[in-house]
Each structure stands twice: as structure tokens, then as C-alpha cells.
Amino acid sequence: MSAVLEELLSKRKALAVELGALDAGISAYRRALNGAAPQTKPAATVSGTRPTMSLAARKKLSLLAKARWAKKRKEEAKK
């Protein structure tokens, strides 16, 4: 199983390198066509990390978690 995991990780790394090369090529082509590269966000890399969560999303998740715990405490108090 370890060999399969290592193979998959190496493929992911190779694809990430290829994606970077494609982004560079696209950027160069756009500069050649427009004279300047457009101000766009680079493609997301496959690094295993999650994108940054907004404050509103964190607050929403916090409120949902608090509601779940309150419901659980209420159910336990009934027993």
C-alpha cells in the first residue's frame, strides 16, 4: 500500500510542476498578445492545504457548532 501512495504522490507532484509550466506558458502567450499580463489570480496549487476561510464563514460555523452543543446539552439534561 505504501508503494501505491508514493506513486500517487509522485504523480501529483509531477502534475503540479506541469500545471506551473502551463500557467507560465499561458502567461507568456497573453503578454505576447496583449503587451502585458492581465491581473489574474494564479491557479490553485495542489498542496493539501485548504483555502483561507472568511470571517463570516468562521462565525457561521461557530454559531452552528454552538447550537449543536446546546442541543446536545439540552438532550442530556432531560435524561
DAWO-V250387 format. One record per helix or strand of 3 or more residues. SS is the DSSP state (~ for helix, > for strand). FROM is the first residue (numbers start at 0). TO is the last residue. If there is no record, write none. Layout:
<<SS,FROM,TO> <SS,FROM,TO>>
//
This chain:
<<~,1,33> <~,54,77>>
//
